[in-house]
Amino acid sequence: MAAATKRKAPEGDAGAAAKRRKCPYLDTVNHQLLDFDFEKVCSVSLSDQNVYACLVCGKYFKGRGRSTHAFTHSVQSSHHVFINLQTDRIYCLPDNYEVVDNTLKPVQDALRPAFEPAQVARLDQNRILAQDAFGVSYLPGFIGLNNLKHTDYINVVVQALAHVPPLRDFFLANSAASKVKSKLVLRFGELLRKMWSPHNFKNTVRWARRARLGLLAACVLMRSCGLVHADQSA
């Protein structure tokens, strides 16, 4: 599977880090504790800038330089492997070197699924079951969406939209992110790619928890669909 397009490291980070192919802490990475569906904000400062996920416990922290929350967590908890949620690059802290190891590719694929055109073309014929980190089998494209208090009716609509071939194929294309402007539409695309990904660590996908839960706002859903249509038509 092709790797997703990587973006430049955010300014204000610890700077360029040396790359190593060996890291003594890779056996501490725990796929079962990783959940990339949460809103990507630091669990301490709530900042959404330059956020890293600890691959040992799954918590999100800002930065990797000295005096940052990720650095402090690595020292206090002896958790050393982190992934940048924006660039997909993986680092060892507090030593601050980038880890380049093929055994970490499943983590990167789970964070940001990507699809080749040939894979997208074969989706409707696929009958091969994937397996999550808990050993549970699932068929990509037919996975559950968590019900976050009265979101069940939206989940039904999203499941239906995820199986409309022109819409699905547009968002699964690697170039889709460069063609849309709305953050809402980008998040919708991320959701669809995770629903169709064979690399999920869990056989369900949860909505990012930024929306106000418990409000049955059908108008919000209709506006979302309108934005998707507008960006596709642009």
N, C-alpha and C positions, 0 to 999 in steps of 0.2 A: 504494500500500500504506500502510495506516495506521501511524503511528509508534507504537512501544511506549510504555507509560506510563513517564514519567520520574520519578525519585525526587529528593528534595532533595539538594543538595550536602552531602557529609559535613562535620561540624564539624572545625575545625582546618585547613581548607584556606586558600587565599590570600584568601578572601572574594569578594564579588561583583566580577565583572570587567565592564568596558565591552564592548559588543558592536559589532562592525564587520562590514560586508558585503564588505570587500576585505582580502585578505591576500596579500602578495607572495610567499609561500612555498608556495602551494597546488600549484604544479607539481612540488614535491619529494615529494609524497605518492606512495607506491609500493604499489599494491594487491597486487602479487605477493609482497611481503615480509610482508604482514599475515596473522596466524594467530590468530584469537580463540578457538581451541579449547583453548589452553593454560590451565592453572590461573592465575587472575588474581592473581598475587603479584608484588611488586617483584623484579626480577632482581638487585638489589644487597642489599636488606635482608630479602627474603623476606616482607615484611609484606603482608597481604591487605587493608589499609585504605587507601582513597583512592588507588587505583592508576590510572595513566594509561598508555596505549599510545602509543608514538612512531609516527606514521604515515609516517615516512621509513624507519625500519629495522625496525619491528615489535617492539622490545623494550619491556618493561613497567617502569615506574618509579613510585615513590611521590611524591605531592604535586605542587604546581606553584609554591608560594611559594619565596622565597629560602631557600637552604640545603637544599632538598629534592633528591632524586636526579633528578627530572625536570628541574628548573631547571638543575642542574649539567650534565646530559646535553645540554640545549639549547645551553648556552654552549660546552662542550668539543667537541661534535660538529657544531655548526651545524645541528642538527635542530630545527625550530621548531614543527611541528604535532603536537598531542597530542589524544587523545580520552579523556575520563573513562570508565572501564569500568563505572561504576555509573549515571551520569546520561546518558550518550551525548553530552554536550556537548563541543565541540571548541574548543581554545584554541591561541593562538600564544604561545610562550615564547621568550625571557625577558620579552617585553613584557607578557605576562599580559592579553590581551584575548580575549574569546570570538569565535569566527569563525562567522558566520551566512551560509552559502553553499549553494545547492542542489546544487552539484557534489559536495558531501561527503555527500549522502544515501545513496549506495551504500555508503559505509563504515558509516554508522549502521544500515542495513538488514542488512549482513553481520554486524555485532556482535550485533544483537538483532532477529531477524526477527519480524514481526507479520502477522497475517492477519485480513481482514475475514470475517464469516460467509459472505458470498456466495462468497468465494474458497475457503473450506473446503468448501463444498457442491459446488464444481466440480472438486475435486482428482482424483477417480476418472475424470473424463472428459478431463482435461488430456493433450494430446499435444504441447504446445509445448515444445521444448528450450530450456533456459537455457544460458548461457555463462559460464565462470569467467574469472578475470583472465588466464589463459594462453591463452584462446581455445578451450578444450576444451568441447564441448557435453555436457550431461547432462540427464537427465529428473528433475525434482524428485521426491523420494521413492524414487528408485532410484539411490542413490549409495553408494560404498564406505565402510566403516568401517575405520580403520587397525587392524591386528593388533599389539597391544603385548605380544608374547610370551605365547602361550597364551590370548589372549582371543578366538580365532576362534569358539569354540563360543558364547560370550556374544553375539558380533556377529550370529550367525545368529538367535538368539532375539530380539535387539533389532530386527533387520530384520523379523521376523515380527510383533512387537508393533506396529511402526510402520505396519503395514498392516491393523490391526484398526480399522475405521472409528469405533466409539464411543470407543475409547481415544485414537486419533489426534485426533479432532475435539475432545475435551475438552482436550487439551494444546495444541492450536493456537489455541484460543479465547483472546482477549486477557485475559479475566477469570480464566483458570485459575490464574495466579500468586497471586491473592488467596484462592483456595479451598483451597490445600494448605499444610501446615505443615512437612513433612519436607524438609530440604535435598536429600536423595537424590531425592525425587520432583520437586523443582524442577529439579535437574540433568537428570533424565530428560526433563522437558518441554522444556528447552533443546535437548537432543540431538534430539528429534523435530522441533522447529521448524527446526533447521538442516538436517535430512535432507530436509525438504519445502520448503525455501526456494529460490526462483529467483535469489537474490542472493549466493550463496556465491562467495568468491574462489578456492576450490579445490573440485574435484569429489569430494573425500573429506572425511570428518569424523573427527577423532581424539577418543578419550576423554580427559577431564581426567586428568592423571597423579597423582592423589592416592592411588589404590589401590595396594596392594603387587602389583607385577607378577610373573607367573610362578607364582602360586598358583591352582590350579584349584579355587576354592572355590564349588562349586555351591550350598552353603547360603546364600552371600551373594546369589546371583542369586535364589533362592527368596524370601529375606527382602525383597529389593528389590521383587519382584512383589507380595508381601503388603502392603508399605507403599503401593504405588501403588493397590492395590485398596481398602485402608482409607481412604485420602484421598479416593478417588472416591466412596466410599459415605457419607462423613461429610456 
